[in-house]
Amino acid sequence: MVALDPRINPFRPEIAAKHLQGQVEAKRFVEGKRHQVLEPIAALRRAPSHDARLDTEALLGERVMIYETTDEGWAWGQLETDGHVGWLSANALGPSGPAATHKVTVLRAFAFPGPDIKLPPLTALPMGAQLTVARQDERFAVTVSGWHIPEVCLAPIKARRSDFVTVAEQFLGSPYLWGGKTSLGLDCSGLVQVSLQAAGVPCPRDSDIQELALGKLSSASLRRGDLVFWKGHVAIARDPESLIHANSHHMAVAIEPASEATARIKAAGSEITAVKRVS
């Protein structure tokens, strides 16, 4: 059998997706059931424990194919957006509802109980959260659940940003968080993924998979939008001289000269593995 990556293929020794039968070994194979993320941010973890490593985050409205739900309240499945596999709290999920019509395009958008920004907000939604808008109320979009969100914070679900680097620059100063992908905290590949998705470019979650899947190899001088890869890290070129990346050195999304970043990472024992041109 060809070895499949368990990060993006739903199989474990105990259970696997029915469509993988014949490709992997498992005690049983099951059909998945489609669910939807109901919370603004839902942690997807390596194991069914709140102490387990955070692999990534699922955002409001995202669809998830669930293959197992435990008595302890954990659901194991695969995100439809990027194919990542892991464990989520079952409380963060619900039945798959109507298709999303809009998405959040700012770092964080408040949802209010009525058409008044002076009301106490019900929740805060991250960039990329997906919503189904039922109607308009003055300057607010009203969701099927009754949330009122300022229209200026939303765009139609198929809207595309023209420059994904500009999206990444919005996150400048956001704290570094392994597995995160919102302005509350994000890692290097999370920044790349969120930024490219805002521009309508499908993007895997982890940097090694991104290196294989995105763009074309480039040996020319850096150009805005190029992705620079090291083992376990990725940065975005803003221009020939500077990079923006979420990194543990600054513990934040930072802009720094490409030469300084390259020298610093080389001193830590890692050379550039590829430069990929995606735009």
Phi and psi in degrees as a GROMACS rama.xvg file:
@    title "Ramachandran Plot"
@    xaxis  label "Phi"
@    yaxis  label "Psi"
@TYPE xy
-75.144  131.384  VAL-2
-69.8719  123.547  ALA-3
-99.9978  148.881  LEU-4
-78.0239  116.578  ASP-5
-68.7454  -12.9347  PRO-6
-67.9885  -29.32  ARG-7
-127.625  14.428  ILE-8
-134.472  122.324  ASN-9
-78.6859  88.0618  PRO-10
-149.215  143.916  PHE-11
-139.699  166.077  ARG-12
-55.8925  -31.3258  PRO-13
-83.3587  -31.2816  GLU-14
-156.717  150.293  ILE-15
-151.894  160.164  ALA-16
-66.0015  143.086  ALA-17
-56.9653  -36.418  LYS-18
-70.6892  -9.36407  HIS-19
-95.9898  2.17605  LEU-20
-61.1261  130.847  GLN-21
94.2448  -14.0441  GLY-22
-107.068  -26.8216  GLN-23
-135.394  165.676  VAL-24
-102.164  132.832  GLU-25
-159.318  155.977  ALA-26
-68.615  -33.5616  LYS-27
-149.392  153.597  ARG-28
-120.675  133.452  PHE-29
-132.713  153.896  VAL-30
-79.8038  142.485  GLU-31
-84.9734  163.963  GLY-32
-123.822  127.692  LYS-33
-74.4811  131.017  ARG-34
-126.169  176.897  HIS-35
-135.818  140.797  GLN-36
-75.0508  127.162  VAL-37
-102.621  -16.4863  LEU-38
-96.6839  155.193  GLU-39
-54.8512  -42.4983  PRO-40
-138.989  129.178  ILE-41
-123.655  124.423  ALA-42
-71.2317  133.848  ALA-43
-108.192  115.662  LEU-44
-110.553  162.369  ARG-45
-69.8278  -29.7351  ARG-46
-141.944  163.678  ALA-47
-78.4013  69.6355  PRO-48
-156.369  141.657  SER-49
-68.1381  -14.2384  HIS-50
-92.0768  -5.80703  ASP-51
-73.6451  158.812  ALA-52
-59.6531  137.243  ARG-53
-81.0814  117.045  LEU-54
-90.7099  -39.0284  ASP-55
-167.22  -175.422  THR-56
-129.775  142.238  GLU-57
-103.116  143.304  ALA-58
-108.557  160.284  LEU-59
-47.0908  131.908  LEU-60
89.5719  -13.3243  GLY-61
-68.4031  142.164  GLU-62
-90.2356  143.329  ARG-63
-135.317  132.333  VAL-64
-92.0733  114.812  MET-65
-100.678  132.131  ILE-66
-110.971  -17.2018  TYR-67
-155.169  138.436  GLU-68
-127.854  128.912  THR-69
-93.155  162.92  THR-70
-66.3542  -20.3323  ASP-71
-85.1276  1.03805  GLU-72
92.5116  25.2218  GLY-73
-112.943  145.384  TRP-74
-122.126  132.048  ALA-75
-110.502  126.305  TRP-76
-169.927  -162.73  GLY-77
-128.484  127.799  GLN-78
-68.734  136.959  LEU-79
-77.72  -26.1923  GLU-80
-67.54  -48.71  THR-81
-124.921  1.59841  ASP-82
79.9819  6.20319  GLY-83
-70.8938  142.492  HIS-84
-111.37  139.805  VAL-85
173.842  -165.885  GLY-86
-107.896  133.513  TRP-87
-125.348  156.976  LEU-88
-66.9272  128.99  SER-89
-62.4728  -25.0215  ALA-90
-67.4772  -19.1119  ASN-91
-84.2123  -3.08595  ALA-92
-117.39  155.946  LEU-93
-148.959  178.834  GLY-94
-59.236  148.247  PRO-95
-67.4021  122.926  SER-96
-100.531  -160.804  GLY-97
-64.4052  154.788  PRO-98
-60.9179  142.439  ALA-99
-67.0046  144.832  ALA-100
-110.475  -24.1548  THR-101
-139.326  164.893  HIS-102
-140.113  155.916  LYS-103
-78.6373  132.992  VAL-104
-116.07  -2.00088  THR-105
-105.904  169.343  VAL-106
-58.3312  -43.3541  LEU-107
-149.391  137.182  ARG-108
-125.545  132.168  ALA-109
-84.5004  142.482  PHE-110
-107.086  125.728  ALA-111
-107.67  157.081  PHE-112
-76.3273  -11.3854  PRO-113
-156.512  179.871  GLY-114
-80.3639  58.2427  PRO-115
-154.563  117.253  ASP-116
-72.0542  -7.20117  ILE-117
-84.9745  -9.74657  LYS-118
-73.0881  149.277  LEU-119
-63.0194  127.003  PRO-120
-66.7605  149.58  PRO-121
-81.4767  -36.0663  LEU-122
-166.046  171.865  THR-123
-121.385  133.914  ALA-124
-111.174  135.678  LEU-125
-81.5683  161.32  PRO-126
-54.4758  133.122  MET-127
96.4394  -12.3548  GLY-128
-60.8095  141.343  ALA-129
-110.487  138.205  GLN-130
-134.414  154.117  LEU-131
-107.964  110.32  THR-132
-89.0996  127.871  VAL-133
-94.4205  -33.2268  ALA-134
-164.031  173.93  ARG-135
-107.668  147.013  GLN-136
-140.006  96.8664  ASP-137
56.9211  -119.343  GLU-138
-94.328  16.2836  ARG-139
-115.927  145.279  PHE-140
-94.9622  133.177  ALA-141
-109.787  123.658  VAL-142
-81.8794  170.595  THR-143
-63.8841  -22.1073  VAL-144
-89.5932  -0.84797  SER-145
94.209  2.27578  GLY-146
-68.9351  141.191  TRP-147
-109.593  117.136  HIS-148
-122.741  130.1  ILE-149
-53.1989  129.525  PRO-150
-57.3653  -31.4198  GLU-151
-64.5322  -16.9622  VAL-152
-90.0396  -5.01484  CYS-153
-121.686  163.198  LEU-154
-145.946  156.464  ALA-155
-54.9515  149.406  PRO-156
-58.2801  -29.1512  ILE-157
-93.1042  2.8227  LYS-158
-64.7618  145.87  ALA-159
-129.181  133.755  ARG-160
-77.3988  141.72  ARG-161
-78.7171  -24.0673  SER-162
-136.147  105.396  ASP-163
-68.2944  -21.8827  PHE-164
-66.5563  -37.2302  VAL-165
-61.1624  -36.3792  THR-166
-62.8715  -47.3599  VAL-167
-58.8037  -38.0546  ALA-168
-65.5171  -24.1324  GLU-169
-63.1277  -25.961  GLN-170
-87.7493  3.16441  PHE-171
-52.1461  127.042  LEU-172
90.8681  -11.5919  GLY-173
-63.2558  141.691  SER-174
-68.3781  151.532  PRO-175
-77.9794  131.73  TYR-176
-143.583  117.976  LEU-177
-58.844  124.653  TRP-178
87.3397  -9.72925  GLY-179
-80.8518  157.551  GLY-180
-150.577  36.3514  LYS-181
-134.678  174.026  THR-182
-68.0838  -11.8175  SER-183
-73.8996  -17.9799  LEU-184
162.363  135.096  GLY-185
-154.849  160.1  LEU-186
-107.201  -176.76  ASP-187
-61.5841  -47.2532  CYS-188
-74.3737  -27.3514  SER-189
-64.8116  -41.0889  GLY-190
-61.8641  -44.1548  LEU-191
-63.1242  -45.5192  VAL-192
-63.1985  -50.3291  GLN-193
-60.6192  -40.4686  VAL-194
-68.6378  -45.1711  SER-195
-67.5267  -40.0986  LEU-196
-61.7056  -35.7722  GLN-197
-63.8074  -25.4507  ALA-198
-94.2223  6.47412  ALA-199
82.7126  16.7048  GLY-200
-101.976  116.182  VAL-201
-59.64  139.532  PRO-202
-145.861  128.293  CYS-203
-63.8369  173.74  PRO-204
-89.9655  -42.6858  ARG-205
-96.7721  149.091  ASP-206
-63.715  -35.0097  SER-207
-68.3721  -34.3407  ASP-208
-74.3954  -36.5442  ILE-209
-59.8863  -41.9601  GLN-210
-60.1693  -37.3513  GLU-211
-77.1511  -33.4903  LEU-212
-96.4144  -25.1141  ALA-213
-100.427  139.119  LEU-214
60.4823  -166.075  GLY-215
-123.92  146.878  LYS-216
-59.0728  139.788  LEU-217
-131.982  134.151  SER-218
-111.825  4.87544  SER-219
-81.2802  176.431  ALA-220
-60.8635  151.1  SER-221
-58.0405  142.041  LEU-222
-130.457  150.542  ARG-223
-51.6594  128.036  ARG-224
97.8186  -9.41534  GLY-225
-67.0423  147.536  ASP-226
-106.926  128.443  LEU-227
-107.855  123.539  VAL-228
-112.288  139.515  PHE-229
-122.105  172.536  TRP-230
-65.6433  113.646  LYS-231
82.3962  10.3949  GLY-232
-151.137  153.344  HIS-233
-147.207  143.261  VAL-234
-132.65  160.555  ALA-235
-111.73  129.273  ILE-236
-76.6861  129.251  ALA-237
-87.9154  -30.626  ARG-238
-167.63  -176.574  ASP-239
-62.847  -17.7655  PRO-240
-110.281  -12.2032  GLU-241
-137.901  153.163  SER-242
-123.351  153.601  LEU-243
-122.918  132.689  ILE-244
-160.483  150.061  HIS-245
-84.1795  124.824  ALA-246
-148.871  153.556  ASN-247
-79.3521  -12.4061  SER-248
-67.9706  -48.5261  HIS-249
-87.5938  -14.3233  HIS-250
54.6109  39.111  MET-251
-169.262  169.448  ALA-252
-77.3864  122.77  VAL-253
-136.776  155.338  ALA-254
-106.158  131.762  ILE-255
-148.395  157.471  GLU-256
-57.6866  137.281  PRO-257
-59.2378  -38.5306  ALA-258
-64.6825  -39.4915  SER-259
-69.2708  -42.7039  GLU-260
-63.0451  -43.347  ALA-261
-63.3966  -43.0534  THR-262
-66.8492  -41.7308  ALA-263
-64.1715  -44.7389  ARG-264
-70.1272  -34.9914  ILE-265
-63.8135  -40.4424  LYS-266
-63.6722  -26.6843  ALA-267
-83.7157  -1.70998  ALA-268
105.645  15.1415  GLY-269
-129.909  130.65  SER-270
-98.7074  158.081  GLU-271
-61.9192  131.264  ILE-272
-98.8294  -25.9649  THR-273
-168.823  150.946  ALA-274
-119.31  121.747  VAL-275
-114.289  132.772  LYS-276
-99.3088  117.041  ARG-277
-111.387  -4.08871  VAL-278
